Amino acid sequence: MTAQQFWGIGFVSLWHPNVLLESILIQGVYLWLVRGSGKRFFANAMPASYLQIASFLFGMWIFYLAFGSPIDYLADHLLFSAYMLQNILEMIAMTPFLLLGLPAWLIEPVVAPLIRTRLYKKLVKPVVRALAFNVIFVVFHLPPVFNQTMVHPWLHVLEHCVFFISASFLWMPIVSPTALIQRLRPAAQVVYVFFAGNFLMPLIILLLFTQNVLYEFYLKVPRVFGMSLLGDQQLGLLVMLVGMIIPFFSLGVYAYSRYDNILLYR
C-alpha cells in the first residue's frame, strides 16, 4: 500500500470524528465540574487551577492523537510500530497528564472506597505497582495473546482499558492529586522510576535484534510505506525503548534534583 492509497482510505476512517466528539464532550464535562456549577455536587470543592486544567485538556488531546488520528488506523490494521506508539502515548504520556489534572476533591470519592479494599492494600507497595505494570504489558504482548487482541475488537478495547488502569496504578505514587494516596518522597521516586523504567529494557533490547517476525497478524495485512515486516517490528521496539527511556530518565533526573535540593537546604 502506497502513501497515496493510505490517505485515500477516507477522512472518517483516518480521523475518527466520533473520537473527536468524545474527547470534546469529556473536556466539556470536566470543565463544568471543576470550574462550573458541577462543583456543587462535591464536598469541599474548589475551582481547579489553570495548571490542572491545562494538564487534563492536554491529556485529552493526547487521547485523540492516539485513538482518533491516523495513528489508530495504522495501529489497528497495518503497523506494529504505530501500535507501540499508541501504547506509549496512552500509558506514558496521556495517563499522567490526566491524573495531574484531577483535583483531590473530584477523585477522592472514587479513591476512598478503593484504598480500603484488601486487594489494594496488598498491591499498594511501589515495587508491586511497577511489577504489575510491566507484567501486564508483557502478557498482552506475548504473540498468542497479541494476535487474539488484534482480531477481536472487544478484546482490543479491553486491552487498552487494562493498560490505562495499570498505567494509572503505576503513576499514582508520582503524580497523585490526593493525600489519600501519598506521593513518594523525591529519593524514593528516583528508585521507583529507575526500577519501573528499566524492568523491560533487557527484553526489549534482546527482541530488537531478533531476525524473526513475532506476530502472525502482520503477515496477513498489506505492507504500507514500503516498510518490511521485520523493519516494522524493530521500529516498534525502538519506539517502545525510546518512549520509556526518555520520560522515565527525565523524571528520575527531576526527582533526584529535588532530593538534592532538599539535602542542600537542610
C-alpha positions in Angstrom: 0.0 0.0 0.0 1.4 3.4 -1.1 1.1 6.6 0.9 -1.4 7.8 -1.6 -3.6 4.7 -1.2 -3.4 5.0 2.6 -4.5 8.7 2.6 -7.3 7.7 0.2 -8.9 5.4 2.8 -11.2 8.3 3.8 -11.5 11.0 6.4 -13.8 9.2 8.7 -11.7 6.1 8.9 -8.5 8.0 9.5 -9.6 10.9 11.7 -12.5 9.3 13.7 -14.9 12.2 14.2 -16.7 10.1 16.9 -13.5 10.0 19.0 -13.1 13.8 18.5 -16.6 14.3 19.7 -16.0 12.0 22.7 -12.8 14.0 23.6 -14.6 17.3 23.4 -17.6 16.0 25.4 -15.3 14.7 28.2 -13.4 18.0 28.3 -16.7 19.9 28.5 -17.9 17.8 31.4 -14.6 18.2 33.1 -14.7 22.0 32.8 -18.3 22.0 34.1 -17.2 20.0 37.1 -14.0 21.8 38.0 -14.9 25.4 37.1 -18.7 25.5 36.6 -21.8 24.7 38.5 -20.9 21.0 38.7 -18.8 21.6 41.8 -21.9 21.8 43.9 -22.2 18.0 43.8 -18.9 17.6 45.6 -18.0 18.4 49.2 -15.1 20.8 49.8 -15.0 21.6 46.0 -12.8 24.4 44.9 -12.1 25.7 41.3 -9.3 23.7 39.7 -6.1 25.7 39.0 -5.3 26.7 35.4 -2.3 24.3 35.5 -4.6 21.4 36.4 -7.0 22.4 33.6 -4.2 22.7 31.1 -2.8 19.3 32.1 -6.2 17.5 31.8 -7.0 19.1 28.5 -3.5 18.3 27.1 -4.0 14.7 28.2 -7.4 14.6 26.3 -5.8 15.8 23.1 -3.1 13.2 23.5 -6.0 10.7 23.8 -7.4 12.0 20.5 -3.9 11.8 18.9 -3.6 8.2 20.0 -7.1 6.9 19.3 -8.6 9.4 16.8 -5.8 10.3 14.4 -4.4 8.0 11.6 -2.1 6.5 14.3 -5.1 4.5 15.4 -5.9 3.1 11.9 -2.2 2.2 11.4 -2.1 0.6 14.9 -5.2 -1.4 14.4 -4.7 -2.6 10.9 -1.2 -2.2 9.5 1.9 -1.4 11.6 3.3 -2.8 14.8 5.3 0.4 15.2 2.2 2.5 15.2 0.6 0.2 17.7 3.6 0.6 20.1 3.5 4.4 19.6 -0.2 4.3 20.5 0.6 2.4 23.7 3.4 4.9 24.6 1.0 7.8 24.1 -1.6 6.2 26.2 0.4 4.8 29.1 3.4 7.2 29.4 2.0 10.5 28.2 -1.8 10.6 28.4 -2.3 9.0 31.7 -0.1 11.1 34.0 -1.4 14.3 32.4 -5.0 13.3 33.1 -4.2 12.4 36.7 -2.4 15.7 37.3 -5.5 17.5 36.0 -7.9 15.9 38.6 -8.5 18.0 41.8 -8.3 16.0 45.0 -12.0 16.6 45.8 -13.0 15.2 42.4 -11.1 12.0 42.6 -11.4 11.2 46.4 -15.0 9.8 46.2 -13.6 7.1 43.8 -10.3 6.6 45.5 -11.5 6.4 49.1 -13.5 3.1 48.8 -10.8 1.6 46.7 -7.9 2.0 49.1 -9.9 0.4 51.9 -10.1 -2.9 50.0 -7.9 -5.9 50.9 -6.7 -6.2 47.4 -5.5 -2.6 47.2 -3.6 -3.0 50.5 -1.7 -5.9 49.1 -0.8 -4.1 45.9 0.0 -0.7 47.3 3.7 -1.2 47.6 5.7 0.6 44.9 7.6 -2.5 43.8 4.3 -4.3 43.2 3.0 -1.3 41.2 6.0 -1.3 38.9 6.0 -5.1 38.5 2.2 -5.2 37.8 2.5 -2.6 35.1 5.4 -4.3 33.4 4.0 -7.9 33.7 0.6 -6.8 32.3 2.4 -5.2 29.4 4.4 -8.3 28.7 1.4 -10.6 28.9 -0.6 -8.6 26.4 2.4 -8.7 24.0 3.0 -12.4 24.1 2.4 -13.5 20.5 -0.6 -15.7 21.1 -2.3 -13.1 23.3 -1.4 -10.2 21.0 -2.7 -12.0 17.8 -6.0 -12.6 19.5 -6.4 -8.9 20.6 -5.8 -7.8 17.1 -8.6 -9.9 15.5 -11.2 -9.4 18.3 -12.2 -5.8 18.7 -13.8 -6.3 22.1 -10.5 -7.8 23.4 -8.6 -4.9 21.9 -10.8 -2.4 23.7 -10.4 -4.4 27.0 -6.6 -4.4 26.5 -6.5 -0.6 26.3 -8.7 -0.3 29.4 -6.4 -2.6 31.3 -3.4 -0.5 30.1 -5.0 2.7 31.3 -5.8 1.2 34.7 -2.3 -0.3 35.1 -0.7 3.0 34.0 -2.8 4.9 36.5 -1.8 2.5 39.2 1.9 3.0 38.2 1.8 6.8 38.1 -0.1 7.5 41.3 3.0 7.5 43.6 4.5 10.2 41.3 1.5 12.4 40.4 -1.2 11.6 42.9 -3.6 14.6 43.3 -4.9 13.3 46.7 -3.4 12.8 50.1 -5.3 9.5 50.3 -2.6 8.1 48.0 0.6 9.9 49.0 3.3 10.7 46.6 6.7 9.1 47.2 9.5 11.3 48.6 12.0 12.5 46.0 14.6 10.0 46.9 12.1 7.1 46.7 10.8 8.5 43.4 14.3 8.1 41.9 14.5 4.4 42.8 10.9 3.8 41.8 11.2 5.4 38.4 14.5 3.7 37.7 13.0 0.3 38.6 9.8 0.8 36.7 11.5 2.2 33.6 14.3 -0.4 33.3 12.4 -3.7 34.1 11.6 -4.3 30.4 14.8 -2.9 28.9 16.8 -6.2 28.6 13.8 -7.9 26.9 13.2 -5.0 24.5 16.9 -4.8 23.5 17.0 -8.6 23.0 13.9 -8.6 20.8 15.2 -5.6 18.9 17.9 -7.6 17.3 15.9 -10.8 16.6 15.6 -11.7 12.9 12.2 -13.5 13.5 8.8 -12.0 12.9 7.0 -12.4 16.2 3.4 -11.6 15.4 1.4 -13.6 12.8 -1.3 -10.9 12.5 1.0 -8.7 10.4 1.7 -11.5 7.9 -1.9 -11.1 6.6 -2.1 -7.3 6.2 -0.8 -5.1 3.4 2.6 -3.5 3.8 2.5 0.3 4.0 5.1 3.0 3.2 7.4 0.3 1.9 8.2 -0.9 5.4 9.2 -4.6 5.8 7.7 -6.8 8.5 11.0 -7.1 10.3 11.8 -3.4 9.9 8.3 -2.5 11.3 8.8 -4.8 14.3 12.2 -3.4 15.1 10.9 0.2 14.7 8.1 -0.7 17.1 10.5 -2.0 19.7 12.7 1.1 19.2 9.7 3.3 19.8 9.0 1.4 23.0 12.6 1.7 24.1 13.0 5.4 23.5 9.4 6.1 24.6 10.2 4.7 28.0 13.8 5.7 28.5 13.3 9.5 27.8 10.3 10.1 30.1 11.5 7.8 32.9 15.1 9.2 32.8 13.8 12.8 32.8 11.5 12.0 35.8 14.4 10.4 37.5 16.7 13.4 37.0 13.9 15.7 38.2 13.2 13.6 41.3 17.0 13.5 42.0 17.3 17.3 41.6 14.5 17.8 44.1 16.2 15.3 46.6 19.5 17.1 46.1 17.9 20.5 46.8 16.3 19.1 50.0 19.7 18.0 51.2 21.4 21.3 50.2 19.0 23.4 52.2 18.8 21.4 55.3 
